[in-house]
Amino acid sequence: MSEIVNRVAESKLITFDLEDLYQPGERVTLDIAQWLYEGLILREKEFRAQLDELDGTTYQDKYVALTCSSDAIVPGWAFMLVASKLVPFAKKVVQGDLETLETALYQEALSGYDFSDFEDKPIIIKGCSNKPVPQNAYLIAIAEIQKVAKSVMYGEACSAVPLFKKKKPSYK
């Protein structure tokens, strides 16, 4: 009988796990509808007065997603004003939901990632994770990885889906 060989373990395949780039910290949503008149109308003077009472320390070292749950038309400066109150305390502030926040965190982490170790190598982007990895993070990752990798797959080594393969130069 021949010995069973684990070809996956012996391959040159590199696994890239987006979960490794997860930024630890509490994520919270702050709904500005609470400061709108009847939840629908932004009255600047009242809005500013209510914001002056906001305790920024409540958001110390947290990741904050600013949103508005009502159908109000809110001017852009309103979100900027709220953000200006939170920036001295929060780790990051974005306008949108928690998925938008998570995407921004991954985009930041991926933009600073050194992909040079992936040069001309087969890469598999791990598909399963225990932490929230937004779909957009996978799109950002493949855009960066395929610039340098020989090939890119998605999933697990035993059942990967091929996504990209660098074309061999043609000589004429």
Beta strands, then each sheet from edge to edge (+ up, - down):
strand 1: 14-16
strand 2: 27-31
strand 3: 63-67
strand 4: 92-95
strand 5: 122-126
strand 6: 151-155
strand 7: 161-165
sheet 1: 1+ 5+ 6+ 7-
sheet 2: 2+ 3+ 4+
end
